[in-house]
Amino acid sequence: MASLKDLRRRIRATKSMQQIFKAMEMVAAAKLRRAQARAQAASPYSAKISAMLANLSASASELEHPLFKVREVKVTALVVITADRGFAGAYNTAVLRVAEQRLKAAAPGSIQCIVIGRKGRDYLKRRHYPVLASYADLPGEASLELARTLTNDLTARFMSGEVDRVEVLYTHFVNAMTRKVLQETFLPIGAGAANEVVAASTGSTIFEPNAESIFEELLPRYATAKLYASMADSLASEHSARMVAMGSARKNAGELVDSLTLTRNRLRQAMITREISELVAGAEALK
């Protein structure tokens, strides 16, 4: 059985950890409010530009843009969005589990990963999965500049024929307690958004100066907006998962302190009782 000194040391250490967990929970809650606001702000823009692109695509069906080109899928680029840090419960594990299942089920070399976040990069490289590129040291908030850089890289790989399809695997933020892993097609654009609301385009559209220049400007914006929305969603999910995990850790630490305190008190009581018994026995022996 642990000594009284050991129990006191464990209680002090656990209380210190409890304070750290509480601080991390409060920081995650503050970051979650900002990240949630960004994710909610990015969603309407992404939805609107998707609808606009779909309607324009229906009106310019004869236009052949490289980003709309659907070809036989030999190599798929899988963009896996994770976090740089841990202490977020099952946030990273849930995404990486889906990614690993996808990699194991596919033919060797048919899926190449592009990883956002140090946790995902380290996990996939340790298991020797193919990683085309990785982005670590992520900013504290969803970055439009990073989304633009990644979009340029993905579109260049797709247009050059290095990959035939691009998919994004990320965590969708539902609320502070609920998240779900989603997998969406990013490229070719024609495989998703361009065909969603074709029926909604009932009239002819006049393009000025021409359809080519409009799509040349609109498609990069659309791709960046979709990727930025996914990254903002993932960041909000990360902060919510960390807030919940640190809240649970704080609660568990409190329960452990209570248990250790009870054990300490029982041990002290037993020691006091033993000392009293020894004193009584000594007094009886002197009679």
Stockholm file with secondary structure:
# STOCKHOLM 1.0

chainA/1-287         MASLKDLRRRIRATKSMQQIFKAMEMVAAAKLRRAQARAQAASPYSAKISAMLANLSASASELEHPLFKVREVKVTALVVITADRGFAGAYNTAVLRVAEQRLKAAAPGSIQCIVIGRKGRDYLKRRHYPVLASYADLPGEASLELARTLTNDLTARFMSGEVDRVEVLYTHFVNAMTRKVLQETFLPIGAGAANEVVAASTGSTIFEPNAESIFEELLPRYATAKLYASMADSLASEHSARMVAMGSARKNAGELVDSLTLTRNRLRQAMITREISELVAGAEALK
#=GR chainA/1-287 SS CCCHHHHHHHHHHHHHHHHHHHHHHHHHHHHHHHHHHHHHHHHHHHHHHHHHHHHHHHHTTTCCCGGGCCCCCSCEEEEEECCSCCCSTTHHHHHHHHHHHHHHHSCTTSEEEEEESHHHHHHHHHTTCCEEEEECSCCSSCCHHHHHHHHHHHHHHHHHTSCSEEEEEEEEEEETTEEEEEEEEEESGGGTGGGTSGGGCCSCCCCSSCHHHHHHHHHHHHHHHHHHHHHHHHHHHHHHHHHHHHHHHHHHHHHHHHHHHHHHHHHHHHHHHHHHHHHHHHHHHHC
#=GC SS_cons         CCCHHHHHHHHHHHHHHHHHHHHHHHHHHHHHHHHHHHHHHHHHHHHHHHHHHHHHHHHTTTCCCGGGCCCCCSCEEEEEECCSCCCSTTHHHHHHHHHHHHHHHSCTTSEEEEEESHHHHHHHHHTTCCEEEEECSCCSSCCHHHHHHHHHHHHHHHHHTSCSEEEEEEEEEEETTEEEEEEEEEESGGGTGGGTSGGGCCSCCCCSSCHHHHHHHHHHHHHHHHHHHHHHHHHHHHHHHHHHHHHHHHHHHHHHHHHHHHHHHHHHHHHHHHHHHHHHHHHHHHC
//
